[in-house]
């Protein structure tokens, strides 16, 4: 049975209390949902129950959640090959997400998109993209459409630091700046272009590349969801008021390899480096510590959230595993040259 519609708004159980407390508890739960979802995806791959590969978002959850919480449900996002977190943060359901990864009919793209091509029009998700930087033009086009139609919808474009080597990104940032389009470019700088540190591939300061086109640019701590949300809220509302595009450079780290099969990583990054980010810069730990210090949550609250999340994810996986595959006759449907 499909689960009820998800939303990127605060969890209903929190809305009766303090608004600030509700916001941060909802963000914690959303980040935990992404983390647990990715754990299950990794296990599906390891047990040979999932076709193909997946690129896990674990460690970067604060960016997707912080940005998407600053957006309305009808605002747009475009995603990347590492896109599960973006999809879930914008309101996708875990059961249909799992179904898509497993090639099942109940998936968001009827099982034809797989891990790297999930789209969900109902939540404004225009789709993930396996091409590095490939969705930048789509997000900018959506922002242009919004402005031409007199709408106040904003587009957020997620991409990794590797996309800074793609010419398309600079073409559309130039257009967006000239025409003051309502788009926010969100660079998730997780330090590595696949298996190469970006110090070996990206010359100069990353932020300077966007500033060269006159974009409002901020470099922020992508591990602190409170920092991400505050910055995203500022630039999203600025774009909504017609003041033009912005560029957020979010420093972060992926806990796993480039994809689920990238297990032996010692040849390109140190185990000590991974452990440092996991132990000292984990977005869930940082928010949990702050919530505890502020008296917003204690052990019982965190336990209840974890139980609720793990139950939802486990039920979603069971649904997808038992769901039917598309009929063979559908193979040529929804296929365009």
C-alpha positions in Angstrom: 0.0 0.0 0.0 1.4 3.4 -1.0 2.1 5.8 1.9 0.3 9.1 2.2 1.7 12.1 0.4 4.8 13.5 1.8 5.7 17.2 2.1 8.7 19.3 2.7 6.7 21.2 5.4 7.1 20.6 9.1 6.0 17.3 10.5 2.4 17.6 11.7 3.2 16.2 15.1 5.5 19.2 15.7 3.2 22.0 14.5 1.3 22.3 17.8 4.5 23.4 19.7 6.9 26.2 19.3 7.5 27.1 15.6 11.3 27.2 15.8 11.3 23.8 17.7 9.0 22.3 15.1 11.1 23.5 12.2 14.4 22.0 13.5 12.9 18.7 14.7 11.3 18.3 11.2 14.6 19.0 9.6 16.3 16.5 11.9 13.7 13.8 11.0 14.1 14.5 7.3 17.9 14.3 7.4 17.6 11.0 9.3 15.1 9.7 6.8 17.6 10.3 4.0 20.5 8.7 6.0 18.4 5.6 6.7 17.1 5.4 3.2 20.7 5.4 1.8 21.6 2.7 4.3 18.9 0.5 2.8 19.9 1.3 -0.7 23.5 0.3 0.1 22.3 -3.0 1.5 20.0 -3.7 -1.5 23.1 -3.3 -3.7 25.3 -5.5 -1.5 22.7 -8.2 -1.5 22.3 -8.1 -5.3 18.6 -7.1 -5.1 19.0 -3.8 -6.9 19.9 -3.5 -10.5 22.7 -1.1 -11.5 24.6 1.3 -9.2 23.6 4.1 -6.9 25.5 7.2 -5.7 24.8 7.7 -1.9 24.1 11.1 -0.4 25.1 10.1 3.2 27.0 13.0 4.9 25.5 15.7 2.7 21.9 15.7 4.1 22.0 19.2 5.6 22.2 20.8 2.1 19.2 19.1 0.5 17.1 19.6 3.7 18.2 23.1 4.4 17.6 24.3 0.9 14.3 22.5 0.3 12.9 23.7 3.6 13.4 27.3 2.3 11.4 26.4 -0.8 7.6 26.1 -1.3 6.2 22.9 -2.5 5.5 24.4 -5.9 9.0 25.7 -6.3 11.3 23.8 -8.7 14.4 21.8 -8.1 16.8 19.9 -10.4 19.0 17.2 -9.1 22.1 15.1 -9.9 23.3 11.6 -10.1 23.6 11.7 -6.3 20.0 12.8 -6.0 18.1 10.6 -3.5 18.5 13.2 -0.8 17.2 16.0 -3.0 14.1 14.0 -4.0 13.2 13.0 -0.4 13.9 16.5 0.9 11.5 18.0 -1.6 8.7 15.6 -0.6 9.2 12.3 -2.4 7.9 9.2 -0.7 10.2 6.4 0.2 8.0 3.6 -1.1 7.9 5.1 -4.6 11.6 5.9 -4.4 12.5 2.3 -3.6 10.2 1.2 -6.4 12.0 3.3 -8.9 15.4 2.0 -7.8 14.2 -1.5 -8.2 12.7 -1.0 -11.6 9.1 -1.4 -10.4 5.9 0.0 -12.0 5.0 1.9 -8.8 8.2 4.0 -9.1 8.1 7.7 -9.9 9.1 7.0 -13.5 7.5 3.5 -13.7 10.8 1.9 -13.0 12.4 3.3 -16.2 14.5 6.0 -14.5 16.3 4.1 -11.9 18.5 5.8 -9.3 19.9 8.6 -11.4 16.7 9.8 -13.3 14.0 10.2 -10.7 11.5 13.1 -11.3 8.4 14.0 -9.3 6.3 16.7 -10.9 3.9 16.9 -8.0 6.6 18.3 -5.7 8.4 20.5 -8.3 11.2 18.0 -8.8 12.1 18.3 -12.5 14.5 15.4 -12.3 17.8 14.0 -11.4 20.5 13.9 -14.1 23.3 11.5 -14.7 25.2 14.2 -16.8 27.6 16.2 -14.6 26.0 19.7 -14.5 23.4 18.6 -16.9 20.4 20.0 -15.1 21.7 23.5 -14.9 20.0 24.5 -18.1 16.8 22.9 -17.0 16.7 24.8 -13.8 17.5 28.0 -15.5 14.9 27.4 -18.1 12.3 26.8 -15.4 13.3 30.1 -13.7 13.0 31.8 -17.1 9.5 30.3 -17.6 8.5 31.4 -14.1 9.5 35.0 -14.8 7.9 35.1 -18.2 4.6 33.8 -16.8 4.6 36.4 -14.0 4.9 33.6 -11.4 6.9 33.9 -8.2 8.2 30.3 -8.3 11.9 29.8 -7.7 14.2 27.1 -9.1 17.0 25.6 -7.1 19.7 23.8 -9.0 21.8 21.2 -7.2 25.2 20.1 -8.6 28.5 18.9 -7.3 31.9 20.7 -7.5 32.8 18.6 -10.5 30.2 20.6 -12.5 32.4 23.7 -12.2 34.3 22.3 -15.1 31.2 22.2 -17.4 30.7 25.1 -19.8 26.9 24.9 -19.7 26.9 26.1 -16.1 28.6 29.3 -17.0 26.4 29.9 -20.0 23.2 29.7 -17.9 24.7 31.7 -15.0 25.5 34.5 -17.5 21.9 34.4 -18.8 20.4 34.2 -15.3 22.4 37.2 -14.2 21.6 39.3 -17.3 17.9 38.6 -17.0 17.6 38.4 -13.2 16.1 35.0 -13.3 14.7 33.5 -10.0 17.3 30.6 -9.7 19.6 29.5 -6.9 22.6 27.5 -7.9 23.6 25.2 -5.1 27.1 23.7 -5.4 27.7 20.7 -3.1 31.4 20.8 -2.7 32.1 17.3 -1.3 35.8 17.7 -2.1 36.1 15.0 -4.8 35.3 14.8 -8.5 34.6 11.1 -8.5 38.1 9.8 -7.4 40.2 13.0 -7.7 40.4 15.8 -5.1 39.2 19.0 -6.6 42.5 20.7 -5.7 43.9 18.8 -8.7 41.0 19.7 -11.1 39.7 23.2 -10.1 42.0 26.2 -10.4 41.4 29.4 -8.3 38.6 30.0 -5.9 35.3 28.3 -6.6 33.2 31.2 -5.4 35.0 33.6 -7.7 33.6 31.8 -10.8 30.0 32.8 -9.9 31.0 36.3 -8.7 32.5 36.9 -12.2 28.9 36.8 -13.5 27.6 39.2 -10.9 25.8 36.5 -8.9 25.2 37.0 -5.2 27.6 34.4 -3.8 28.0 32.8 -0.3 30.3 30.1 0.8 28.8 28.2 3.8 29.2 25.2 6.0 27.2 22.6 4.3 27.2 20.3 7.4 25.2 22.7 9.5 21.6 22.6 8.4 20.8 25.8 10.4 23.4 27.7 8.4 22.2 26.2 5.1 18.6 27.0 5.8 19.4 30.6 6.8 21.4 31.2 3.6 18.9 29.5 1.4 16.0 31.4 2.9 17.7 34.7 2.2 18.6 34.0 -1.4 15.3 32.2 -2.2 13.2 35.1 -1.0 15.5 37.5 -2.8 15.0 35.6 -6.0 11.2 35.5 -5.4 11.2 39.3 -5.1 12.8 39.6 -8.6 16.3 40.5 -7.4 18.0 37.8 -9.4 20.0 34.6 -9.1 22.4 33.5 -6.4 25.2 30.9 -5.9 25.6 28.9 -2.7 28.9 27.1 -2.3 28.2 24.5 0.4 31.3 22.7 1.8 30.4 19.1 2.6 31.6 15.5 2.4 30.3 12.2 1.1 30.8 9.4 3.6 30.7 6.5 1.0 32.6 6.2 -2.3 31.6 7.7 -5.6 29.1 4.9 -6.0 28.1 1.9 -4.0 30.7 -0.3 -5.6 33.5 2.1 -4.7 34.6 0.3 -1.5 38.4 0.4 -1.5 39.1 4.2 -1.3 42.5 4.3 0.3 44.2 5.0 -3.1 42.5 8.4 -3.3 41.5 9.5 0.2 42.6 8.6 3.7 40.5 6.6 6.2 41.5 9.2 8.8 39.9 11.9 6.7 36.6 10.0 6.4 36.6 9.3 10.1 37.2 13.0 10.9 34.2 14.1 8.9 31.9 11.3 10.3 33.0 11.8 13.9 33.3 15.6 14.1 31.3 17.1 11.2 28.2 14.9 10.9 25.1 17.0 10.1 22.8 14.8 12.2 25.1 15.0 15.2 25.6 18.7 14.9 21.8 19.4 14.9 21.1 16.9 17.6 23.7 18.5 19.9 22.2 21.9 19.3 18.6 20.6 19.8 19.7 19.0 23.1 21.5 22.2 24.3 18.5 24.4 23.5 16.1 22.0 25.3 14.2 21.2 22.1 14.7 17.5 22.3 15.9 14.8 24.6 16.7 11.1 24.4 13.0 10.1 24.2 12.3 12.5 21.4 15.3 11.2 19.3 14.3 7.6 20.0 10.7 8.2 18.8 11.9 10.0 15.6 14.3 7.2 14.8 11.7 4.5 15.4 9.2 6.4 13.1 11.8 6.8 10.4 13.1 3.3 10.4 9.6 1.9 10.3 8.7 4.1 7.3 11.8 3.2 5.4 11.5 -0.5 6.1 7.9 -0.6 5.1 8.7 1.4 1.9 11.4 -1.2 1.0 9.1 -4.1 1.6 6.4 -2.5 -0.6 8.9 -2.0 -3.4 10.4 -5.5 -3.2 6.9 -7.1 -3.5 5.6 -4.6 -6.2 5.2 -5.8 -9.8 7.5 -4.9 -12.7 6.1 -3.0 -15.6 4.5 -5.0 -18.4 6.9 -5.9 -21.2 4.6 -4.0 -23.6 5.5 -0.7 -21.9 9.1 -0.8 -23.1 8.6 1.6 -25.9 6.2 4.0 -24.0 7.5 7.3 -22.7 10.7 6.9 -24.8 11.8 9.9 -26.9 14.6 10.4 -29.3 
